[in-house]
Amino acid sequence: MTSITSVELNFLVFRYMQESGFTHSAFAFGYEAGINKCPIDGNLVPPGALVTFVQKGLQYLEMEANLTCQCDADLDEDFSFLQPVDLITKDMHELRKMINERRKKAQKDRDKESGKEHGGERVRVREKERHEREKECEKDRAKVESRKEQERSPENQINRQMVIDQEDNVTVNHEENGAFGGPEPMDISMISTSQSCEFPSSDVTILEGHTSEVCAGAWSPKRSLLASGSGDSTARIWTIADGRLKSGSQKGPLNVSVLKHVSGRTIESRNDVTSLDWNGDGTLLATGSCDGQARIWTSSGELRTTLSKHKGPIFSLKWNKKGDYLLTGSCDKTAIVWDVKAEEWKQQFEFHSGAMLDVDWRNNVSFATSSIDNMIYVCKIGENRPIKTFSGHQGEVNCVKWDPTGSLLASCSDDITAKIWSMKHDKYVHDFKEHSKEIYTIRWSPTGPGTNNPNKKLVLASASFDSTIKLWDVELGKLINSLNGHRDGVYSVAFSPNGEYLASGSADKSMHIWSLKEGKIVKTYTGGGNVFEVCWNKEGDKIAACFNNNVVCVLDFRM
């Protein structure tokens, strides 16, 4: 005959009464029922066990009240963090501590899910739904490994070598008129990048110092300064030497300023730096953090201003061109315009019904916002309502970007489409549907009217978790090229300043440089983790790549 302790009996009765409909089973059994028999087998309950049982029940009542008061959370959710063995073996103090820790972790995961990567707080740690997407990536990698095993068989070796001989470089699919459906990514057995495409080690500088994933990066528009933001609660400003990197300089000591993000209200959690942006003259760096605060730093790393009003993580922030206003978008569903000189908020915009994922200035006084509520709003300082509402996406809108003239707005979404909007129309003017998975980010080329390359055609690039980057002719509303070279989802794309090259970073741990004229990979670098961000310096001779294995790589680029 199996014996159980009084504590185990308490737990069994607690569960039995709870499932029978009593909110507080211990209290009900001990006082309302007024019996000393176990409801499971009818045997008498030892007096000591009943006393312990009642005390345990009262402690649960106390813990429920405390938890509800502290976090306004659902009790069933809180208890879902516990296992039966926890209820049996731990006292109330330990249980409460365990629930608080697990609730914080769950909330942080929810923040990452709702905002996102490159989070994240993607996660851009906005890192939106990064963890789920990485699970899908793992499945895809498993399929790739399975194919590799098949290719290793003797009968496949000859055929594989013939393919490699024919494919010196990864090419893209073209059609002269640019109007065709988006192809599936190439099978990995068809991808072979020649050794000449690999960045030599002498052209690579590895910047070490961060202790968590690096999810944001930006070059100063005026000086050779590179800013990086990480999940380790810091941003860093690296001084990079002009000209060609010296051979053997990898991992060497570099001039770096560490920007610590410390907040009294988040002592026990990380203040992931989710976003950063330089002002137009490169004198000030703005950073957004999971603690809901925006901070402004000098180029030497001195904290100048802390801007506090948001009630949730900041997922996106941007300077206007003039540099007098800073725009932030938060998980608290609001956007705020800050008066930088006055060091205070000027106006808060509360139109969205879900976490805000991206913001982008149209000009010095108006801007666009996007959210997990599928909506896009165009707002203007001084106006209490949106001056334009764009509705049409059927999923979370991950990114919005104005073209160089501020006349067209591009957006991309989890609904697997990218769209082009005009202030002259209520409905989208183009709807791009050639991707096969969620589109994570978009970028306009620095070409066409309003740019330094006015004689080149304006192009939109979209990067997706289907492993491809697609280039769009926005005038005709048609696909130009599909760049199929990555083996996993693409997190980031960036055009070179002259508009001739495109850098892309992926969960396959690689960064590719594409020649847009030739439509193929001309340089590639493989690191030790997923690439969350890629960006070019102002001269176009260096590219920075931010990895989730805590490093930033700077690569010399010469063709």
SULFENKA-V408046 format. One record per helix or strand of 2 or more residues. SS is the DSSP state (2 for helix, 1 for strand). FROM is the first residue (numbers start at 0). TO is the last residue. If there is no record, write none. Layout:
ss=<SS | SS>
from=<FROM | FROM>
to=<TO | TO>
This chain:
ss=<2 | 2 | 2 | 2 | 2 | 2 | 2 | 2 | 2 | 2 | 2 | 1 | 1 | 1 | 1 | 1 | 2 | 1 | 1 | 1 | 1 | 1 | 1 | 1 | 1 | 1 | 1 | 1 | 1 | 1 | 1 | 1 | 1 | 1 | 1 | 1 | 1 | 1 | 1 | 1 | 1 | 1 | 1 | 1>
from=<5 | 24 | 46 | 74 | 83 | 91 | 129 | 153 | 187 | 194 | 200 | 203 | 213 | 224 | 233 | 255 | 263 | 272 | 283 | 292 | 302 | 313 | 324 | 334 | 343 | 355 | 365 | 374 | 387 | 396 | 407 | 417 | 429 | 438 | 458 | 467 | 477 | 489 | 500 | 509 | 519 | 530 | 541 | 551>
to=<18 | 32 | 70 | 78 | 88 | 114 | 150 | 165 | 189 | 196 | 202 | 206 | 218 | 229 | 238 | 259 | 265 | 277 | 288 | 297 | 307 | 318 | 329 | 338 | 348 | 360 | 370 | 379 | 390 | 401 | 412 | 421 | 431 | 443 | 463 | 472 | 483 | 494 | 505 | 514 | 525 | 535 | 546 | 555>
